[in-house]
Amino acid sequence: MNKISVITVLVGLIISFNTVAQKVSLVDGSVAPLKGEKKVNIQFDYDGMGVGSFADEKDYVAKKKKEYNEKEPGRGDTWEKSWIGDRKNRFEPQFVELFSKHSNLIVGNYPDAKYTLVFKTTFTEPGFNIYIARKNATINGVATIVETTSKKVIAEYRVNKAPGRTFGGQDYDSGTRVQEAYATAGKGLGKTIAGALKKIK
C-alpha cells in the first residue's frame, strides 16, 4: 500500500469516528412554568450509567483500574479517583456554565429555587485520541425539570450524542474529552429551552 493510500485510509478512520451530531428533544411536558424564573436548582445523577461497551459503569471502572494497576501499582487507584472526581471538578461546572450562558437562567446549588433541573447521564463514551486516529467522547442524558418541593415533573428532555473534543486535538486525557461533551450538552439544552421560552407569551 503506497503512502497516499495509507493517508486516505487514516483520514477515513478519523472522519468515521467524528461524524457525531447532538440531538436535544422534548419528550414530555412544557417549560412554560419557567417563564419569568431567574434561578433554577440543579442536580446530577449517574446511577445506572453505561460506559463504552459496558452496560454498567462499575464493570468498566473495575476493568480499567485492574489494567492500570497491573502496569503500575497504584495507578489504577489514582485513575479511579480522577474518574469520579472529574464529575464535580470538571464535568458539572462546564455543564452549568454553558447552560446558564445560553438559557438565560442561572442554574446552580439553589435548593430554595422553585424548580430543579435534574441531569441524569445515561451513557458515556470516553473516546480516544492516539497518534493516527481519534474518537470523540459523547454522552447521552435525560434532563428532567421538576418542582423542587413536590418533585412534580413539568418537562423532560432527552440529550443524545453530545460530542466532546477540543480544538487543536490536544485532548489525550479522557476527562478533557468528556468535559467538553458536558459543555456541549449544557449549551444545546440551554439553547433549546431558551428557544422554547421565547415562543411562550
Helices and strands as residue ranges (DSSP letters): H 3-18, E 23-29, G 32-34, E 39-45, E 50-51, H 57-71, H 75-86, I 87-91, H 92-103, E 106-108, E 115-125, E 128-129, E 134-135, E 137-147, E 153-164, H 174-198
